[in-house]
Amino acid sequence: DNDAGYGAGIYCEEGSSPTLTDCEINNNTAESTGGGMECWSSTPLLINCTFSSNSSNSLGGGIYLNGSSPQFTNCIITQNTSSMGGGIECRWESNPTLTDCTISFNSSDAGALSFLYSSPTLNNCTIANNASFDAGGGIYMWDNCNPTLNDCIITGNTVVQAAGGLYIGMECH
């Protein structure tokens, strides 16, 4: 349990590339961004990690990425909350790769996964049972995103306004 302004659980500074295996990042609260983890221009490797019950008052309840390209393998991102990107918020050239991950039961105003000027790759991931108020209960993409989704399941996500599963905004392909 940890409270901080940014990256309450883990904070990766510019140029860092830690490897985290079998970690649990739970019950952290950020006043601004990255309840569970925040990465700035970094490339961490996360294997078999769980991000659960983290929150932020702004972006990335579970994870906030800015100019970062982490790799997540067999990770669980669940029950995190924020205003955008309840599970993961990717901004400004963040290009994470998620393989065999589960993103579930996260909540936000926009997307369990939220992308801005980012091109994530999701391989064999399940995005399920997330809730959003505004748009994209599962995934919310807006402005210049080029995601790649391979063999993913998007199911059971809910939204009040638009697109329960996947919201694709301007200049997204």
ROLO-888575 format. One line per 10 residues: number of its first residue (from 1); for each residue x negated, y, z negated of N, C-alpha, C. Coordinates in pm, 1 decimal. Example, Ala and Ser with C-alpha at 12.3 -4.5 7.8 and 13.67 -1.06 7.14 Angstrom:
BEGIN
1> -1319.0/-569.0/-780.0/-1230.0/-450.0/-780.0/-1320.0/-330.0/-780.0; -1285.0/-225.0/-708.0/-1367.0/-106.0/-714.0/-1290.0/3.0/-787.0;
***
This chain:
BEGIN
1> -84.4/-117.8/0.0/0.0/0.0/0.0/-88.5/123.5/0.0; -60.5/211.8/96.4/-144.5/329.4/110.3/-62.5/442.9/170.5; -87.9/564.7/127.0/-26.4/683.6/185.3/-137.6/775.0/234.1; -119.3/831.1/355.2/-219.7/921.9/411.4/-153.8/1008.3/517.0; -224.6/1109.0/563.6/-173.2/1193.6/671.0/-174.9/1121.9/804.7; -284.4/1050.9/833.2/-303.9/981.2/960.1/-363.0/843.4/933.3; -319.3/743.9/1010.3/-378.6/610.9/999.0/-383.6/560.5/856.1; -268.2/549.7/793.7/-263.4/516.7/650.4/-327.0/381.6/617.4; -306.8/280.9/702.9/-366.9/149.6/675.9/-509.2/139.8/727.4; -527.6/174.0/854.9/-658.8/167.5/920.8/-672.2/290.3/1010.4;
11> -788.4/352.7/1009.6/-814.6/464.8/1099.1/-942.6/435.3/1176.9; -930.7/425.3/1310.8/-1046.4/399.8/1397.4/-1087.2/530.2/1464.8; -1206.1/579.2/1430.9/-1255.8/703.6/1490.1/-1310.1/680.8/1629.7; -1334.4/789.7/1697.6/-1385.6/787.9/1833.4/-1509.2/699.5/1845.7; -1504.8/608.8/1946.4/-1617.6/522.4/1974.4/-1624.7/396.8/1889.4; -1532.0/376.8/1797.9/-1538.2/256.9/1713.8/-1477.4/137.9/1787.4; -1524.9/17.9/1751.9/-1473.3/-103.8/1814.5/-1477.7/-221.1/1716.0; -1404.9/-208.8/1605.2/-1405.3/-318.1/1507.0/-1329.2/-439.5/1558.5; -1362.2/-556.3/1504.4/-1286.9/-679.6/1529.2/-1217.7/-717.0/1399.2; -1086.4/-730.6/1404.8/-1007.5/-766.8/1288.0/-934.7/-897.3/1317.2;
21> -955.4/-997.1/1232.4/-894.3/-1128.4/1251.1/-819.7/-1168.1/1125.1; -699.1/-1222.4/1143.4/-616.4/-1272.8/1032.5/-591.3/-1167.6/925.1; -561.6/-1044.8/966.6/-536.9/-935.6/872.3/-387.2/-908.4/859.3; -347.6/-858.6/743.0/-212.0/-812.0/720.7/-218.7/-665.0/683.1; -153.7/-581.5/762.1/-150.8/-437.8/738.9/-4.8/-404.6/708.7; 28.7/-392.0/580.7/166.8/-383.1/536.8/189.9/-266.8/441.3; 311.7/-209.6/447.7/360.4/-112.4/349.6/276.3/14.0/337.6; 229.5/66.3/449.5/154.6/191.6/450.4/242.0/302.5/507.2; 220.2/426.0/460.4/299.2/539.7/505.5/207.7/655.0/545.3; 225.7/703.7/669.4/150.3/820.1/716.7/244.1/939.3/724.4;
31> 199.8/1051.4/673.3/280.1/1173.2/682.2/297.2/1216.1/827.2; 198.2/1188.7/911.8/206.7/1231.8/1050.7/212.0/1112.3/1145.6; 98.7/1049.4/1176.7/92.8/944.2/1278.0/19.9/820.0/1227.3; 57.3/704.5/1283.7/-13.8/580.5/1255.0/4.7/525.6/1115.5; 125.2/482.6/1082.5/149.2/426.2/949.7/58.6/308.7/918.4; 52.7/210.8/1008.2/-32.3/93.3/986.6/-174.9/113.8/1035.2; -188.4/173.8/1155.0/-321.5/195.1/1212.7/-315.6/310.7/1311.6; -422.7/388.5/1316.2/-437.5/493.3/1416.4/-573.7/479.2/1482.0; -575.1/489.3/1616.4/-699.3/478.1/1692.5/-715.1/597.5/1785.3; -829.7/664.9/1776.5/-865.4/775.2/1865.6/-985.8/732.8/1948.5;
41> -966.7/721.9/2079.6/-1076.4/688.3/2171.8/-1159.1/571.1/2119.6; -1090.0/464.3/2084.1/-1157.5/347.3/2029.4/-1105.5/220.2/2095.5; -1176.9/109.9/2074.9/-1142.5/-15.9/2140.1/-1147.9/-133.4/2041.9; -1063.3/-133.6/1940.9/-1065.3/-245.6/1846.7/-1010.8/-374.1/1909.5; -1049.0/-485.2/1852.6/-999.8/-617.4/1890.1/-928.4/-673.3/1768.2; -799.1/-706.8/1784.0/-718.9/-758.6/1674.0/-663.8/-895.0/1711.3; -692.4/-995.9/1627.8/-650.5/-1132.4/1653.8/-574.6/-1184.7/1531.9; -455.0/-1238.9/1554.9/-372.2/-1296.1/1447.3/-345.6/-1196.5/1335.1; -318.2/-1072.6/1368.7/-290.8/-969.5/1268.2/-141.4/-938.9/1262.7; -95.4/-898.9/1144.4/43.9/-860.9/1123.9/50.7/-717.7/1074.2;
51> 133.8/-637.4/1141.6/163.8/-500.3/1100.8/310.0/-500.1/1058.9; 336.7/-485.5/929.6/472.6/-499.5/880.0/508.6/-391.1/779.1; 628.8/-335.9/794.0/686.6/-240.1/698.4/601.0/-115.3/679.5; 537.9/-69.7/786.2/463.5/56.0/784.7/553.4/166.2/839.4; 522.0/291.3/806.9/603.1/401.1/858.1/519.7/526.5/877.5; 569.8/612.0/966.8/512.4/745.2/983.5/628.2/842.3/1002.6; 606.8/965.6/965.2/710.7/1066.1/982.2/716.2/1119.9/1124.3; 619.5/1081.1/1207.8/615.4/1133.1/1343.4/602.6/1020.2/1445.0; 481.4/977.6/1476.8/455.2/884.1/1585.9/387.2/756.5/1537.3; 430.1/643.4/1593.4/362.1/517.4/1566.0/376.5/467.6/1423.1;
61> 494.0/416.7/1389.8/513.9/362.3/1255.8/417.1/249.5/1224.7; 401.7/156.2/1319.1/306.5/47.1/1302.5/166.8/87.1/1347.1; 158.7/140.8/1471.5/29.1/170.3/1532.8/42.3/295.5/1620.1; -54.3/386.3/1610.3/-60.7/503.5/1698.0/-193.1/499.1/1773.3; -184.9/507.9/1906.8/-303.7/505.3/1992.2/-313.1/634.5/2071.8; -431.3/695.2/2071.6/-456.1/814.9/2150.0/-588.2/794.8/2223.9; -580.5/776.0/2355.5/-701.4/754.8/2434.8/-774.7/626.9/2398.6; -701.4/526.4/2355.6/-762.6/401.7/2307.1/-716.4/282.1/2389.1; -799.8/179.7/2393.2/-768.3/58.2/2468.6/-796.0/-66.1/2384.7; -719.2/-85.2/2279.4/-738.9/-204.2/2195.4/-684.6/-329.5/2262.7;
71> -726.9/-444.7/2212.3/-673.8/-572.8/2254.9/-609.9/-639.4/2134.3; -482.1/-677.8/2150.1/-407.7/-747.5/2046.6/-377.8/-887.7/2097.0; -416.2/-990.0/2022.2/-387.8/-1127.8/2060.4/-318.3/-1197.4/1944.7; -202.6/-1255.1/1974.6/-124.9/-1330.4/1876.2/-93.5/-1245.9/1751.7; -55.6/-1121.8/1772.8/-22.8/-1031.7/1662.2/128.0/-1017.1/1647.2; 171.2/-983.8/1526.7/310.9/-958.8/1496.1/323.4/-814.6/1449.7; 414.9/-741.6/1512.7/439.3/-601.2/1478.6/587.9/-592.4/1445.7; 620.0/-581.2/1315.7/759.2/-595.7/1274.1/798.0/-501.7/1160.1; 921.1/-456.2/1163.7/982.8/-376.9/1057.5/909.5/-245.3/1028.4; 855.4/-183.8/1131.4/789.8/-53.7/1118.1/886.2/55.7/1164.1;
81> 869.9/177.8/1112.6/960.4/286.8/1148.9/883.9/417.3/1174.4; 937.4/497.3/1267.0/885.7/632.0/1295.5/985.5/703.3/1385.0; 957.7/829.7/1418.2/1047.7/900.5/1508.6/1029.1/853.9/1653.2; 905.7/822.0/1694.0/880.0/764.6/1826.2/781.5/649.8/1811.9; 807.1/542.2/1888.2/718.1/427.3/1881.6/719.8/361.9/1744.3; 833.5/308.9/1705.5/843.6/243.9/1575.1/736.7/138.7/1553.8; 710.0/58.2/1656.3/605.3/-43.4/1649.7/470.5/11.0/1694.1; 465.8/62.0/1819.3/341.8/117.5/1875.8/374.7/242.0/1958.4; 300.8/348.1/1936.4/308.0/469.9/2017.5/175.1/484.6/2091.4; 179.7/485.9/2225.5/58.6/500.6/2308.4/63.7/634.2/2381.0;
91> -41.9/713.9/2366.1/-47.2/844.0/2432.3/-183.0/867.5/2496.5; -179.3/951.9/2599.0/-298.3/1008.0/2662.4/-404.3/903.3/2696.1; -372.9/827.5/2802.0/-468.1/729.8/2855.3/-497.7/616.3/2758.7; -401.3/578.2/2681.3/-415.3/458.1/2597.9/-370.6/338.9/2681.2; -455.1/239.9/2691.7/-428.2/125.3/2776.0/-450.3/-4.9/2699.7; -364.9/-32.0/2600.9/-381.3/-153.6/2522.2/-342.7/-277.5/2602.2; -397.7/-391.2/2562.0/-357.2/-520.5/2615.4/-302.3/-601.9/2500.1; -177.3/-646.0/2513.9/-113.1/-730.0/2413.5/-86.7/-866.0/2475.5; -137.8/-971.3/2413.1/-120.7/-1106.8/2463.9/-63.1/-1194.5/2353.2; 46.7/-1264.2/2386.1/113.7/-1354.3/2290.9/153.1/-1283.4/2162.2;
101> 202.5/-1161.2/2173.9/243.0/-1082.8/2057.1/394.7/-1077.4/2045.0; 441.1/-1055.2/1922.1/583.4/-1037.6/1894.8/604.4/-899.3/1835.0; 692.6/-820.7/1898.1/727.6/-686.7/1851.1/876.2/-692.9/1818.7; 911.0/-692.2/1688.6/1050.6/-713.5/1650.8/1091.0/-633.1/1527.6; 1219.3/-600.9/1521.4/1282.3/-534.7/1407.0/1218.4/-400.9/1370.1; 1162.0/-330.7/1469.0/1109.5/-195.8/1448.4/1220.7/-96.2/1478.5; 1211.4/23.9/1422.8/1313.8/124.1/1451.3/1251.4/262.3/1468.8; 1317.3/342.2/1555.3/1271.2/478.7/1583.5/1380.4/553.0/1658.5; 1354.4/679.6/1687.8/1444.8/754.4/1774.4/1423.6/715.0/1920.0; 1303.1/670.3/1955.0/1272.5/632.1/2092.6/1169.9/519.4/2095.8;
111> 1215.7/398.8/2121.1/1130.7/284.6/2150.6/1057.1/218.3/2036.8; 1064.7/84.7/2036.4/975.9/7.0/1949.8/834.0/21.7/2003.6; 824.7/24.1/2137.2/700.4/55.7/2207.3/727.2/182.0/2286.5; 645.3/285.6/2269.9/664.4/411.8/2340.3/534.0/450.1/2409.4; 544.4/485.7/2539.4/426.0/513.3/2619.8/435.8/648.9/2688.8; 331.6/730.1/2679.1/320.3/858.0/2748.3/181.2/864.5/2811.5; 174.4/883.8/2943.3/46.6/886.6/3014.6/-41.6/767.0/2977.0; 18.2/648.9/2972.6/-54.4/528.8/2932.7/-15.1/412.2/3021.3; -103.9/313.8/3030.2/-80.0/196.9/3114.0/-111.4/68.6/3038.0; -20.7/27.3/2951.9/-42.5/-94.5/2874.3/-22.2/-219.9/2959.1;
121> -80.5/-330.0/2915.1/-57.9/-461.0/2975.0/-4.5/-552.6/2867.4; 111.7/-612.9/2893.5/173.3/-706.4/2800.1/183.4/-842.1/2867.1; 121.0/-942.1/2807.6/120.7/-1077.6/2860.3/188.8/-1171.7/2762.1; 295.2/-1237.8/2808.5/364.1/-1337.6/2727.7/405.7/-1283.4/2590.3; 460.7/-1162.6/2588.1/504.1/-1099.2/2463.3/655.6/-1105.9/2449.9; 702.4/-1104.0/2326.3/844.7/-1097.8/2296.4/874.5/-965.4/2228.8; 968.9/-891.0/2286.0/1012.2/-762.3/2232.2/1159.9/-780.2/2198.7; 1190.7/-800.3/2069.9/1325.7/-842.0/2032.7/1377.0/-773.8/1906.6; 1508.1/-747.0/1908.5/1580.0/-700.2/1789.7/1528.5/-569.0/1733.3; 1480.9/-481.4/1819.1/1438.4/-347.5/1778.6/1556.1/-251.7/1794.2;
131> 1552.7/-138.3/1724.5/1662.0/-42.0/1731.8/1608.5/98.8/1754.7; 1679.7/172.0/1841.4/1642.6/309.0/1872.9/1768.6/394.3/1879.1; 1757.0/519.1/1840.2/1871.2/608.1/1850.4/1883.6/666.6/1990.7; 1776.7/725.5/2041.9/1783.6/801.3/2166.8/1779.4/712.3/2290.5; 1668.5/643.3/2314.2/1654.4/564.0/2436.5/1548.6/456.4/2418.9; 1561.4/351.2/2499.1/1460.7/245.7/2500.8/1444.9/173.5/2369.5; 1545.9/99.8/2328.8/1535.8/24.8/2203.4/1413.6/-64.9/2198.0; 1382.5/-129.8/2309.7/1263.8/-215.4/2317.4/1140.9/-137.8/2361.3; 1148.7/-79.8/2481.8/1035.5/-5.1/2538.2/1085.7/128.6/2592.5; 1016.0/235.0/2557.8/1046.6/369.1/2605.1/924.0/423.2/2676.9;
141> 933.7/438.2/2810.6/822.7/490.6/2890.1/864.0/624.9/2946.7; 779.0/725.4/2930.3/812.9/855.6/2985.2/688.0/927.6/3031.1; 693.5/978.5/3149.5/589.8/1061.6/3210.5/457.5/989.7/3236.3; 440.5/949.5/3360.6/314.6/894.0/3410.8/266.0/770.6/3336.9; 347.5/667.0/3338.1/310.4/538.0/3278.8/308.9/432.0/3387.5; 214.4/342.7/3380.1/204.7/233.6/3475.7/180.9/102.5/3401.4; 281.9/53.9/3331.1/265.5/-68.1/3253.9/266.6/-193.3/3341.5; 208.5/-299.4/3289.9/215.1/-430.6/3352.2/273.4/-525.5/3248.6; 385.5/-589.6/3282.5/448.6/-687.1/3194.7/449.4/-820.9/3266.4; 384.5/-920.5/3207.4/377.0/-1054.0/3264.5/442.0/-1153.5/3169.1;
151> 545.0/-1225.2/3216.4/610.8/-1330.6/3139.0/655.8/-1284.4/3000.8; 712.6/-1165.2/2992.5/760.2/-1110.8/2865.1/910.1/-1134.3/2848.9; 953.6/-1142.3/2724.9/1095.3/-1154.5/2691.9/1136.7/-1026.6/2620.3; 1238.3/-958.6/2672.9/1292.8/-838.1/2611.1/1439.4/-869.5/2581.7; 1474.5/-884.8/2452.3/1608.9/-930.7/2419.3/1658.0/-876.5/2285.1; 1787.5/-856.1/2276.1/1850.3/-820.8/2149.4/1817.3/-682.6/2095.5; 1761.9/-593.4/2178.1/1728.5/-457.9/2134.3/1854.0/-370.4/2144.9; 1868.3/-273.9/2055.0/1986.6/-188.8/2056.5/1948.3/-41.9/2062.1; 2041.8/37.4/2117.0/2019.8/181.4/2128.5/2155.6/251.0/2125.5; 2159.8/372.2/2072.2/2283.5/449.2/2068.9/2304.7/521.3/2201.5;
161> 2200.7/581.7/2259.8/2214.3/666.3/2378.7/2197.9/590.5/2510.9; 2075.7/545.9/2544.7/2051.4/488.8/2677.5/1945.3/379.4/2675.7; 1970.4/272.3/2750.3/1874.2/164.6/2777.4/1826.7/91.3/2653.0; 1900.0/-11.3/2615.4/1863.6/-92.1/2498.6/1732.0/-164.7/2514.8; 1704.1/-219.0/2633.0/1582.8/-296.2/2652.6/1463.9/-214.7/2698.2; 1479.8/-144.4/2811.4/1367.4/-75.9/2874.7/1414.3/54.6/2937.0; 1355.3/166.7/2893.8/1383.9/297.7/2949.3/1261.9/341.6/3030.4; 1283.2/372.5/3158.6/1172.5/414.4/3244.9/1196.3/560.1/3285.9; 1109.3/649.3/3240.8/1121.9/792.3/3267.1/1049.9/834.6/3393.7; 1032.3/966.4/3407.7/975.1/1021.9/3530.0/829.8/980.1/3551.8;
171> 800.5/959.8/3679.3/664.6/924.6/3723.1/611.1/796.9/3660.8; 699.0/707.2/3619.1/656.8/577.1/3566.5/681.3/472.6/3675.3; 590.5/379.5/3687.1/600.8/279.4/3793.0/597.6/139.6/3733.3;
***
